[in-house]
Amino acid sequence: MADKYVGKIIGVGTDNLEYVINIYQDETVERSPNGMVRHEGLKHFEMQFGGAVNKISETEYEIAATGMRVTVLDDQH
């Protein structure tokens, strides 16, 4: 199983600083008689320079290490 980069989210933390959250998706590749088949799995989120991020809602995320909440900027929707 490998991680595939699928995009990023830009948001503002409770400290009024901008944060970039990268989105990755698990991907499994299996052999079949018809060739290779890819299966997409769960998405997970990480800070731009490392560190886990938990999704609270569609517009709010929490940095696991600090507990800081990050709100997605409106211009992304």
Rosetta blueprint (number, residue, H / E / L):
1 M L
2 A E
3 D E
4 K E
5 Y E
6 V E
7 G E
8 K E
9 I E
10 I E
11 G E
12 V E
13 G E
14 T L
15 D L
16 N L
17 L L
18 E E
19 Y E
20 V E
21 I E
22 N E
23 I E
24 Y E
25 Q E
26 D E
27 E E
28 T E
29 V E
30 E E
31 R E
32 S E
33 P L
34 N L
35 G E
36 M E
37 V E
38 R E
39 H E
40 E E
41 G E
42 L E
43 K E
44 H E
45 F E
46 E E
47 M E
48 Q L
49 F L
50 G L
51 G L
52 A E
53 V E
54 N E
55 K E
56 I L
57 S L
58 E L
59 T L
60 E E
61 Y E
62 E E
63 I E
64 A L
65 A L
66 T L
67 G L
68 M L
69 R E
70 V E
71 T E
72 V E
73 L L
74 D H
75 D H
76 Q H
77 H L
